[in-house]
Amino acid sequence: MAALHAHLMLLKPRVKAPSKTGWPLAPAVTLEEAEQHIAAGGNIGVNLRLSNMVVLDAENTAATLALIEAGFTPTVIPAKAQMEQPVNPADDKRGGCHVWLRIPAGIDATALPQDRLAIYLPGGGKIDILAGVRFTVAPPSTITDAPGKAYAAGKDGPLDSKVQCDIDEAPMWLFDRTAAIPAALAPLQGILIPDPPRVRVARDARSAELSAEIDAVSWDDWLAGDPRLHPTHLRDGCGCQIWYWQGASNEKSATLHEGCAEVGNGAHIWSGTMMRDLNLDRGHSSRLDLAAALRGQSRREVAASVGISIGAEPQELGVITPETYARLADTAERLGNIAEAAMYRGVAERMQRFIDRTQLAGRLLSGEPQIGNTVAGAINPTPGQLPRMTPVTPAEAAVESAAGTDAAGPQPGSPSPYTGKVKVINNVTIRAFPGVAFDEVPRPRENELHEYPHPAPPEEFTPVNGARTTMLEVLPPLANRKTHTWVHHEWIFSATPGLSHVAAAADSRGLSRWGLLAALLPRVAALIPPTVRLTPANRAIPDDTGPTSAGTSINVYSVLVGPPSSGKSDTMSAAAALIDDVTTVPPGTGEGVLKKFPRGGDSEDEGTSAAVPPANASTAVPVSASAPAVGSVSNGNVGNRCPSAVLVESDEIDVFTSEMLRQGSKTLGLYRSMWMGGEVGNTTSDRERHSFVGAHTYRLGILLGAQPETAARLFDETGKGTPQRFMWLPAHQTVSRGAQYPSKLATEPVYWFGDRPSMLPDTVGPQQPVWVRPPDAAIKYMDLDRARAATANPFDPAGLYRESNRDRNRFLEEGSDSEDPDHLYAETDRGRGANSADAIANRHAVLQQLKVGVLLAALDGLAQPQDAHWHAAGAIMAVRRGSIEELVELTALQREQALRERAGEMGQVSVEAKAYGDTYSARRVNNAVAHATDLAMTLAEQNQPITRSALLKSFERDDAESYAAFAMDALRQMTSRGVLVPYGDGDTYVYNVLGSAVGQPAETAQVHVLRPQTAPPIINSVGG
């Protein structure tokens, strides 16, 4: 691609979306930058306008064969084209290809239309023509909708490393309706002829003047709650939301684009049912056109409903005529603006004389004496004269097998593209794929589950050594359309004995494994004596063997995330039955929870901390001969309730946050301290209300259920570190399968105090610590965390050093990428809300992973975690991160909606002021347009160039002072209406005088050579 002068650009990993905004004018990336981006998992693309190229995008086998028959050689084989079966039948692009072509000399790439999509060819082919401000995806990019496949070079094409050939020049029949064209490609004749100004403005309400207003209105307002369209919460390959049309046979009925680099802000209709119901004749539509079809009203009426005025339907171009200025003059006179009225009448009279004299109403007049009508590139060869090429490869098998099928597509009665072994359990369809590799299993449809092969553990994983819990056989994982995202992390359930029990219990009870694990973690921690703790952060254990406040608690907080009636409460009930020896309390005040623990600090001597008893106090742990064992989890034969453990539990997070976030509440502050195991309390003048609990003398857990939209209130505490202390995991019901698991969790107890079961102490208060050491695999990440803490800026939200407030604000708005590739939680792809997601998912992440690793070891009957537990905890943390990112995205959307509603309320208050401001602005713009029109006619009559600089300089006159600030608005309006037509270097205009007969059809447009070039322009390329 470097040798072909391709203007390379970076795309996001696994999707067809630019990595950065401003890509249309961004310089080409270097070869080194492209290689590093690809090595990091990113995609690569080519900016077509700056590469002076167009692309013929064949969407199916029939289109590919038509191009090959016409003499074209495929340049790229897209990933979807290589699929044996499509992930989504509605997006079947098997057998397709891309043909890259160079734009001929004399044709301006910036003037080419960019909406020539979904063109149907004779014989069933479907093709897009990509041109103008667009990009194309290049090898070796990959996308989510084509697992296991990558964009590849076509055999014998320009990107084939075994041949050396340039990109062919585009045939002139793309730009000229008189040039010869193969019959199979007849619908493409003249397809890239630029639209005349009138058509460019009127068609699909895409004028430059209206497009910004139309696209600024949200999809919610355009759709107006139409009950036939339903959001699926799925994303297309470009990242935009997919919608379902009521009555359609497939969930992917339409993609509503939002700032999409590929399509813009319009709609892509996939469903034939939807197109038929709405009487749409093409698959692409603007927001306004789709809204008009949904409501059955004219575009003018629909636009007016959202506050946009586009004029009467036949006059929606808004052409400026002498009559236009005459009406403006009448209005100005009624308002008493005599000078303004005189200016309008002068322009109107002059424009009429200009039209009468030239008799070129509706045609172009430039400052150059002759334009010429020669069709650019007429001598170029037609495709029929090009040499025939060999069929496509390296995807030969995909194309050749598709070539043997009917070009019109699948026939009735043909097998479903979703193959595999099908079984139905409790009315749920489950598809298995025997013999199919894990990475090749397609993403499930919305109403199905897929069964996957057991995913392989990471290379660094080593099995658990010396586990006391028995390993169980684990069934293959199941996933739905959403949990498919992290099903590859389910290797953990067949990697450690304790997690195999969690999987078996979840499968038997018809619950998701992640949800049950999240519900069990606080209960497992609640059964571990509170004196058991992680070593201090520097891993140095105090020499004194007596009680100490050093170390970090293994207290754990969890949130089960799921929509209403999805199984959160069932999951919490199942966990309570499996581990029932835990004292639970509902959410309440922090002081109330503190009183559930044995009270300390009642000594009259206020100077003595209850966390550390006097030096002569006994450090032994008194044990009663008849006391029951205390382990992390028993095998069900003995009771093991820990008297110093409390689990705050609620299946509705609102109940928790309503108390926590009330004015003056100290509860969340207490819970943050207790997550670390520190001493907490409340000192009051009333001794009875005095509460104090020493460090590491208690075990606190929190278990909450949350609907996705209710997480926002806790996320508001991100700056204080509250949501960072929770494990956020999905919970839902699923099918019951496998053997019946016992009523109690059948894992082995842990001997925390030597080689005997842990015993309940007869006394309360500080005890001799039991240290839990981090496994070797965790040391690296603990040291990285300490290094960052040591070098952090203590006065920056992220600990960074910024040169200016602008840098700080950019970070707060956009987030920043970690520069350290070894960071355990570093991310390279930021999206909307990514900064908030990182703030929650990354902070305290290493400590959180250590805590989870300890609890996984306890499930195995071990007192010390091993590397295996650290790696398994890392997979759980990855699912936690995915959950947080989903919730932060939803929270951002909720806040945007709230802001829109608030803005609407404020707008009602200031509507009169806004109306006055709009009226004033419109008046001054009209003044400026009249001024610029007068000068344009003067320059045209004198046969002088009409330049932007000349027009703007004319506003410096004293008589233009009142409307000079609106000069740019006037030029934009005149270009959008076709009065000024830019050409050449973009600074020069052609003046277009349009008569009052605007209802007449425009002439057929041709490509005119305005400034012929002898050779294609040199485009910045990789390394150039």
Residue pairs with C-beta under 8 A, 6 or more apart in sequence:
1 8
1 46
1 138
1 159
1 1022
2 8
2 31
2 1021
2 1022
2 1023
4 158
4 159
4 166
4 167
4 1021
5 51
5 52
5 1018
5 1019
5 1021
5 1024
6 46
6 51
6 53
6 138
6 1021
6 1022
7 28
7 46
7 47
7 50
7 51
7 1019
7 1020
7 1021
8 28
8 29
8 34
8 44
8 45
8 46
8 47
8 138
8 1021
8 1022
9 18
9 19
9 23
9 26
9 28
9 29
9 44
9 45
9 46
9 47
9 135
10 18
10 19
10 20
10 29
10 33
10 34
10 37
10 42
10 43
10 44
10 45
11 17
11 18
11 19
11 42
11 43
11 44
11 45
11 135
11 137
11 141
12 18
12 19
12 42
12 43
12 239
12 829
13 40
13 41
13 42
13 43
13 828
13 829
14 41
14 43
14 142
14 143
14 144
15 43
15 143
15 144
15 237
15 238
15 239
16 43
16 45
16 137
16 141
16 143
16 237
16 238
16 262
17 238
17 239
17 260
17 261
17 262
18 45
18 135
18 261
19 37
19 42
20 26
23 47
23 135
23 261
24 47
24 49
24 50
24 133
26 47
27 1020
28 47
28 50
28 1020
28 1021
28 1022
28 1024
29 37
29 1022
30 1022
30 1023
31 1022
31 1023
34 44
34 1022
37 44
38 44
38 140
40 828
41 828
42 828
43 137
43 141
43 142
43 143
44 137
44 138
44 139
44 140
44 141
45 135
45 136
45 137
45 138
45 141
46 53
46 100
46 135
46 136
46 138
47 135
48 54
48 55
48 109
48 130
48 131
48 132
48 133
48 134
48 135
48 136
49 109
49 110
49 132
49 133
49 134
50 1019
50 1020
51 1019
52 102
52 103
52 109
52 1016
52 1017
52 1019
53 100
53 101
53 102
53 103
53 109
53 167
54 101
54 103
54 112
54 129
54 130
54 131
54 170
54 174
54 192
55 98
55 99
55 100
55 101
55 129
55 130
55 131
55 134
55 136
56 67
56 72
56 98
56 99
56 101
56 127
56 129
57 96
57 98
57 127
57 128
57 129
57 130
57 136
58 64
58 66
58 67
58 74
58 95
58 96
58 97
58 98
58 99
58 125
58 126
58 127
59 93
59 96
59 125
59 126
59 127
59 128
60 92
60 93
60 94
60 95
60 96
60 124
60 125
60 126
60 402
60 407
60 409
61 94
61 95
61 96
61 399
61 402
61 403
61 405
61 407
62 95
62 121
62 123
62 124
62 125
62 126
62 407
62 408
63 96
63 121
63 125
63 126
63 127
64 74
64 81
64 95
64 96
64 97
64 125
64 392
64 399
65 125
65 403
65 407
66 121
66 123
66 125
66 182
66 184
66 185
67 74
67 97
67 99
67 127
67 185
68 74
68 389
68 391
68 392
69 182
69 184
70 182
70 184
70 185
70 383
70 384
70 386
71 383
71 384
71 385
71 386
71 387
71 388
71 389
72 99
72 168
72 383
72 386
72 389
73 99
73 154
73 156
73 157
73 158
73 168
73 389
73 390
74 97
74 98
74 99
74 154
74 155
74 157
74 392
75 97
75 98
75 99
75 100
75 153
75 154
75 157
75 158
75 159
75 167
76 97
76 98
76 100
76 136
76 137
76 138
76 139
76 151
76 152
76 153
76 154
76 157
76 159
77 96
77 97
77 98
77 151
77 152
77 153
77 154
77 392
77 393
77 394
77 395
77 398
77 399
78 93
78 96
78 97
78 98
78 137
78 146
78 151
79 141
79 142
79 143
79 145
79 146
79 149
79 150
79 151
80 86
80 91
80 93
80 94
80 96
80 143
80 145
80 146
80 149
81 93
81 94
81 95
81 96
81 97
81 395
81 398
81 399
82 94
82 146
82 149
82 152
82 395
82 398
83 93
83 94
83 146
83 149
83 398
84 94
84 398
85 417
85 418
85 419
85 442
86 92
86 93
86 94
86 417
87 145
87 146
87 147
87 442
87 443
88 145
88 250
88 252
88 445
89 250
89 416
89 417
89 418
90 250
90 251
90 252
90 253
90 270
90 271
91 145
91 237
91 252
91 270
92 409
92 410
92 417
94 398
94 402
95 398
95 399
95 402
95 403
97 154
97 392
97 399
98 136
100 136
100 158
100 167
101 167
101 168
101 169
101 170
101 171
102 166
102 167
102 168
102 169
102 170
102 1016
103 109
103 112
103 169
103 170
103 1016
104 169
104 170
104 172
104 175
104 376
104 377
104 380
104 1016
105 376
105 377
105 1012
105 1013
105 1014
105 1015
105 1016
106 376
106 377
106 1009
106 1011
106 1012
106 1013
107 175
107 376
107 377
107 1007
108 983
108 1010
109 131
109 132
110 132
110 133
110 986
111 194
111 983
112 131
112 132
112 192
112 194
113 131
113 132
113 192
113 193
113 194
113 195
114 130
114 131
114 132
114 133
114 134
115 204
115 206
115 284
116 128
116 129
116 131
116 191
116 192
117 128
117 129
117 283
117 284
118 126
118 128
118 282
118 283
118 284
119 126
119 127
119 128
119 129
119 187
119 188
119 191
120 126
120 187
121 127
121 184
121 185
121 187
121 188
122 183
122 184
122 186
122 187
123 184
123 407
123 408
124 406
124 407
124 408
124 409
125 184
125 407
127 188
129 174
129 188
129 191
129 192
130 136
131 192
134 262
135 261
135 262
137 143
137 151
138 151
139 150
139 151
139 152
139 153
139 159
140 150
140 151
140 152
141 150
141 151
142 149
142 150
142 151
143 237
144 237
144 443
145 237
145 443
147 439
147 440
147 441
147 442
147 443
148 437
148 439
148 440
152 394
152 395
153 159
153 160
153 161
153 394
154 160
154 392
154 393
155 390
155 391
155 392
155 393
155 394
155 396
156 163
156 165
156 389
156 390
157 163
157 165
158 165
158 166
158 167
168 386
169 380
170 192
171 179
171 181
171 380
171 381
171 382
171 383
172 179
172 375
172 376
172 377
172 378
172 380
172 382
173 179
173 180
173 181
173 185
173 188
173 189
173 190
173 382
173 383
174 188
174 189
174 190
174 191
174 192
175 190
175 192
175 193
175 375
175 376
175 377
175 1007
176 190
176 193
176 375
176 376
176 377
176 378
176 1006
176 1007
177 189
177 190
177 193
177 1004
177 1006
178 375
179 189
179 375
179 378
179 382
180 382
180 384
181 188
181 189
181 382
181 383
182 383
182 384
185 383
193 1005
193 1006
193 1007
194 200
194 1005
194 1007
195 203
195 1005
196 978
196 1002
196 1003
196 1005
197 977
197 978
197 981
197 992
198 317
198 319
198 978
198 994
198 998
198 1002
199 1002
199 1005
200 206
200 207
200 978
201 207
201 208
201 209
201 317
201 318
201 976
201 977
201 978
202 316
202 317
204 285
204 286
204 288
204 289
205 211
205 214
205 286
205 288
205 289
205 299
205 303
205 310
205 316
206 286
207 317
207 976
207 977
208 972
208 975
208 976
209 318
209 972
209 973
209 976
209 977
210 288
210 303
210 308
210 310
210 976
213 308
214 265
214 286
214 287
214 288
214 303
214 308
215 264
215 265
215 287
217 287
217 306
217 308
218 900
219 256
219 258
219 287
221 306
222 287
222 288
222 290
222 291
222 302
222 306
223 229
223 291
223 294
224 291
224 294
224 295
224 305
226 294
227 246
228 245
228 246
228 247
228 277
228 294
229 243
229 244
229 245
229 246
229 253
229 254
229 294
230 243
230 244
230 246
231 241
231 242
231 243
231 244
232 241
232 242
232 243
232 244
232 251
232 252
232 446
233 241
234 241
234 242
234 251
234 252
234 446
234 481
235 241
235 242
236 242
236 252
236 255
236 268
238 255
238 257
238 260
238 261
238 262
238 263
239 260
240 255
240 256
240 257
240 258
240 260
240 263
241 255
241 256
241 258
242 251
242 252
242 253
242 254
242 255
243 253
243 254
243 255
243 256
244 251
244 252
244 253
245 253
245 254
245 271
245 273
245 274
245 277
247 273
247 277
248 271
248 273
248 274
249 271
249 273
250 270
250 271
251 445
251 446
252 270
252 271
253 269
253 270
253 271
253 273
253 274
254 267
254 268
254 269
254 270
254 271
254 274
255 263
255 267
255 268
255 270
256 267
257 263
257 264
257 265
257 266
257 267
257 268
258 265
259 265
263 284
265 287
266 284
266 285
266 286
266 287
266 290
267 284
267 285
267 286
267 287
267 290
268 283
268 284
269 275
269 280
269 283
269 284
269 285
269 290
270 283
274 280
275 281
275 283
278 290
278 293
278 294
279 293
280 293
285 293
288 299
288 302
288 303
289 299
291 302
292 298
292 299
292 301
292 302
295 301
295 302
298 313
299 310
299 313
299 316
300 310
300 311
300 312
300 313
300 316
303 309
303 310
310 316
310 318
311 317
311 318
314 998
314 999
315 998
315 999
317 977
317 978
317 998
318 977
319 977
319 978
319 979
319 994
319 996
319 998
320 929
320 933
320 974
320 977
320 979
320 994
321 351
321 994
321 995
321 996
321 998
322 348
322 349
322 351
322 352
322 355
322 996
323 348
323 996
324 348
325 344
325 345
325 347
325 348
325 351
325 930
326 344
326 345
326 348
328 344
328 926
328 930
329 341
329 342
329 344
329 345
329 348
330 341
332 338
332 340
332 341
332 344
333 341
340 927
343 927
343 930
343 931
344 930
346 934
347 930
347 933
347 934
350 934
350 937
351 933
351 937
351 993
354 937
354 940
354 941
354 993
355 361
355 993
355 995
358 365
358 993
360 993
361 993
361 994
361 995
361 997
362 993
362 994
362 995
362 997
362 1000
362 1002
362 1003
363 992
363 993
364 371
364 981
364 990
364 991
364 992
365 940
365 990
365 991
365 992
365 993
366 940
366 946
366 983
366 990
366 991
367 939
367 940
367 943
367 944
367 945
367 946
367 988
367 991
368 943
368 945
369 943
371 1008
371 1010
372 1008
372 1009
373 1006
373 1008
374 1008
374 1009
375 1006
375 1007
376 1007
376 1008
376 1009
376 1012
391 399
391 400
391 403
392 399
393 399
410 417
418 431
418 442
418 445
418 448
419 433
420 431
420 432
420 433
420 434
420 436
421 431
421 432
421 433
421 434
422 429
422 430
422 431
422 432
423 429
423 430
423 432
424 430
425 735
425 736
425 737
426 510
426 735
426 736
428 448
428 449
428 734
428 735
429 447
429 448
429 449
430 448
430 449
430 450
430 451
430 478
430 735
431 444
431 448
431 449
431 450
431 451
432 450
432 451
432 476
433 440
433 441
433 450
433 451
433 452
436 453
437 453
438 452
438 453
438 454
438 455
438 456
438 488
441 450
441 452
441 453
442 450
443 450
443 481
443 484
444 450
444 479
444 480
444 481
444 484
445 481
446 481
448 480
448 481
449 478
449 479
449 480
449 734
449 735
450 478
450 479
450 484
451 476
451 477
451 478
452 476
452 477
452 478
452 479
452 487
452 490
453 476
454 474
454 476
454 477
454 491
454 494
455 477
455 487
455 488
455 489
455 490
455 491
456 491
457 491
457 492
457 495
457 871
458 491
458 871
460 777
460 867
460 871
461 495
461 867
461 868
461 871
462 866
462 867
462 868
463 495
463 868
464 495
464 496
464 497
464 860
464 862
464 866
464 868
464 869
465 866
466 862
467 496
467 497
467 498
467 860
467 861
467 862
468 748
468 860
468 861
468 862
469 497
469 498
469 501
469 747
469 748
469 859
469 860
469 861
470 497
471 497
471 500
472 497
472 500
472 501
472 503
472 504
473 500
474 493
474 494
474 500
474 503
474 504
475 503
475 507
475 737
475 738
477 487
477 490
477 493
477 513
478 734
478 735
479 487
482 730
483 512
483 514
483 730
485 882
486 878
486 879
486 882
489 875
489 876
489 878
489 879
490 513
491 875
492 499
492 872
492 875
492 876
493 499
493 500
493 502
493 503
493 513
494 500
494 503
495 868
495 872
496 856
496 859
496 860
496 868
496 869
496 872
497 747
497 859
497 860
497 861
498 747
498 856
498 857
498 858
498 859
498 860
498 861
499 517
499 856
499 859
499 872
501 741
501 745
501 746
501 747
501 859
502 513
502 516
502 517
502 520
502 859
503 513
504 738
504 739
504 741
505 516
505 574
505 578
505 741
505 745
506 512
506 513
506 515
506 516
506 517
507 513
507 736
507 737
507 738
507 741
508 736
508 737
508 738
508 739
508 740
508 741
509 516
509 570
509 574
509 736
509 741
510 733
510 734
510 735
510 736
510 737
511 567
511 570
511 571
511 574
511 731
511 732
511 733
511 734
512 567
512 571
512 730
512 731
512 732
512 733
512 734
514 729
514 730
514 731
514 876
514 879
515 560
515 562
515 567
515 568
515 571
515 729
515 730
515 731
515 732
516 571
516 574
516 575
516 731
517 729
517 876
518 558
518 559
518 560
518 571
518 727
518 729
518 731
519 558
519 560
519 571
519 572
519 574
519 575
519 703
519 731
520 575
520 578
520 579
520 745
521 556
521 558
521 727
521 852
521 855
522 556
522 557
522 558
522 647
522 701
522 702
522 703
523 575
523 576
523 578
523 579
523 582
523 647
523 701
523 703
524 556
524 579
524 632
524 633
524 855
524 858
524 859
525 554
525 555
525 556
525 632
525 699
525 701
525 851
525 855
526 579
526 582
526 583
526 642
526 645
526 646
526 647
526 699
526 701
527 579
527 581
527 582
527 630
527 631
527 632
527 633
527 634
527 640
527 641
527 642
527 645
528 554
528 630
528 631
528 632
528 642
528 699
528 750
528 752
528 858
529 630
529 642
529 644
529 699
529 752
529 758
529 767
529 770
530 553
530 642
530 644
530 645
530 677
530 696
530 697
530 698
530 699
530 767
531 696
531 697
531 766
531 767
531 768
531 769
531 770
532 554
532 752
532 769
532 770
532 772
532 863
533 551
533 552
533 553
533 554
533 677
533 696
533 769
533 770
533 771
533 772
534 551
534 552
534 553
534 554
534 771
534 772
534 774
534 847
534 850
534 851
534 854
535 541
535 551
535 552
535 771
535 772
535 773
535 774
536 550
536 551
536 552
537 552
537 782
537 786
538 786
539 773
539 774
539 779
539 782
541 771
542 548
542 550
545 619
545 768
546 615
546 617
546 619
546 768
547 611
547 612
547 613
547 617
547 619
547 766
547 767
547 768
547 769
548 612
548 766
548 769
549 609
549 611
549 612
549 678
549 679
549 694
549 695
549 696
550 769
551 677
551 696
551 769
551 771
552 676
552 677
552 847
553 674
553 675
553 676
553 677
553 696
553 699
554 677
554 772
554 851
554 854
554 855
555 674
555 675
555 676
555 677
555 699
555 700
555 701
555 851
556 701
556 727
556 851
556 852
556 855
557 671
557 675
557 701
557 702
557 703
557 704
557 725
557 726
557 727
558 701
558 702
558 703
558 704
558 726
558 727
558 729
559 653
559 704
559 705
559 706
559 711
559 714
559 726
559 727
559 728
559 729
560 568
560 571
560 572
560 703
560 704
560 705
560 706
560 729
560 730
560 731
561 568
561 706
561 707
561 708
561 711
561 728
561 729
561 730
561 731
561 883
561 887
562 568
562 705
562 706
562 707
562 708
562 730
562 731
562 732
563 707
563 708
564 707
566 731
566 732
566 733
567 731
567 732
567 733
568 651
568 705
568 706
568 731
568 732
569 651
569 705
570 733
571 731
572 649
572 651
572 703
572 705
575 703
576 582
576 584
577 743
577 744
578 743
578 744
578 745
579 633
579 744
579 745
580 744
581 634
581 639
581 640
581 641
582 641
582 642
582 645
582 647
582 701
583 596
583 641
583 645
583 646
583 647
584 646
584 647
584 648
584 649
585 592
585 593
585 596
585 646
585 647
585 648
585 649
586 648
586 649
586 650
586 655
587 648
587 650
587 655
587 656
587 659
587 660
588 659
589 659
589 665
589 667
590 665
590 666
590 667
590 668
590 669
590 670
590 671
590 680
590 682
591 666
591 682
591 689
591 691
593 646
593 648
593 667
593 670
593 700
594 670
594 680
594 681
594 682
594 691
594 692
594 693
595 691
596 646
597 644
597 646
597 693
597 697
597 698
598 643
598 644
598 693
598 697
598 764
598 765
599 691
599 692
599 693
600 610
600 611
600 692
600 693
600 694
600 697
600 764
600 765
601 609
601 610
601 681
601 690
601 692
601 694
602 690
602 692
603 610
608 614
609 679
609 694
610 679
610 692
610 694
610 765
610 766
611 679
611 694
611 695
611 696
611 697
611 766
612 694
612 766
613 765
613 766
619 767
619 768
620 768
621 753
621 759
621 761
621 767
621 768
622 761
622 762
622 763
623 759
623 760
623 761
623 762
624 759
624 760
624 762
627 759
627 760
627 762
628 638
628 639
628 640
628 641
628 759
628 760
629 638
629 640
629 749
629 757
629 758
629 759
630 640
630 642
630 752
630 757
630 758
630 759
630 760
631 640
631 748
631 749
631 750
631 751
631 752
631 757
631 758
631 858
632 747
632 749
632 750
632 855
632 858
632 859
632 861
633 640
633 745
633 747
633 748
633 749
633 858
633 859
634 640
634 744
634 749
635 744
635 746
635 747
635 748
635 749
636 742
636 743
636 744
636 745
636 746
638 749
638 757
640 749
642 699
642 760
643 760
643 764
644 697
644 698
644 699
644 764
645 698
645 699
645 700
645 701
646 698
646 699
646 700
646 701
647 700
647 701
647 702
647 703
648 656
648 700
648 701
648 702
648 703
649 702
649 703
649 704
650 656
650 703
650 704
650 705
651 704
651 705
652 704
652 705
652 706
652 710
653 704
653 705
653 706
653 707
653 710
653 711
653 713
653 714
654 710
654 713
656 702
656 704
657 710
657 713
657 714
659 665
659 667
660 667
660 668
660 671
661 668
661 713
661 716
661 717
666 682
668 717
668 720
668 722
669 720
670 680
671 700
671 702
671 722
671 725
672 720
672 721
672 722
672 725
673 680
674 680
674 698
674 700
675 700
675 725
677 695
677 696
678 695
679 692
679 693
679 694
679 695
680 692
680 693
681 690
681 691
681 692
681 693
682 689
682 690
682 691
682 692
683 690
683 692
684 690
694 765
694 766
695 766
696 766
696 767
696 769
697 764
697 765
697 766
697 767
702 726
704 726
705 731
706 714
708 886
708 887
708 890
709 890
709 894
711 723
711 728
711 887
711 890
711 891
712 891
712 894
712 895
714 722
714 723
714 726
715 723
715 836
715 840
715 887
715 888
715 891
717 723
718 724
718 836
718 839
718 840
719 797
721 843
721 844
723 840
723 884
724 839
724 840
724 843
724 844
724 845
724 848
725 844
725 848
727 848
727 852
727 876
727 880
728 880
728 883
728 884
728 887
729 876
729 879
729 880
729 883
730 879
730 883
747 859
747 860
747 861
748 860
748 861
749 757
749 758
749 861
750 758
750 858
750 861
750 862
750 863
751 757
751 758
751 863
752 758
752 770
752 863
753 759
753 770
761 767
770 863
772 854
772 863
772 864
772 865
773 864
774 782
774 850
774 865
774 870
775 853
775 864
775 865
775 866
775 867
775 869
775 870
776 867
777 867
777 870
777 871
778 846
778 849
778 850
778 853
778 870
780 822
781 824
781 846
781 849
782 846
782 850
784 820
784 822
784 823
784 824
785 846
788 799
789 799
792 799
792 800
793 799
793 800
793 801
796 802
796 808
797 811
797 812
797 839
798 811
798 816
798 839
800 811
800 816
802 808
802 811
811 835
812 835
813 835
814 830
814 835
815 830
815 834
815 835
815 838
816 830
816 835
817 826
817 827
817 828
817 830
818 825
818 826
818 827
820 826
824 845
824 846
824 849
824 874
825 838
825 841
825 842
825 845
825 877
825 881
827 834
827 838
831 889
832 889
832 892
833 885
833 888
833 889
833 891
833 892
834 885
834 888
836 888
836 891
836 892
837 881
837 884
837 885
837 888
837 889
840 884
840 888
841 880
841 881
841 884
841 885
845 877
848 877
849 870
849 873
849 874
849 877
850 865
850 870
850 873
852 873
852 876
852 877
853 865
853 869
853 870
853 872
853 873
854 865
854 869
856 865
856 869
856 872
856 873
857 863
857 864
857 865
857 866
857 869
860 869
907 914
921 966
921 969
924 962
924 963
924 965
924 966
925 963
925 966
925 969
925 970
925 973
927 962
927 963
927 966
928 955
928 960
928 963
928 964
928 966
928 967
928 969
928 970
929 970
929 973
929 974
931 954
931 955
931 960
931 963
931 970
932 951
932 954
932 967
932 970
932 971
932 974
932 980
933 974
933 979
935 950
935 951
935 954
936 946
936 951
936 979
936 980
936 989
936 991
937 991
939 945
939 946
939 950
939 991
940 946
940 991
945 988
946 980
946 988
946 989
946 990
946 991
947 987
947 988
947 989
948 971
948 987
948 988
948 989
949 987
951 967
951 971
951 989
952 967
952 968
952 971
954 960
955 963
955 964
955 967
956 964
971 980
974 980
975 981
975 982
975 989
978 992
978 994
979 991
979 992
979 994
980 989
980 990
980 991
980 992
981 989
981 990
981 992
982 988
982 989
983 989
983 990
983 1010
983 1011
984 1010
984 1011
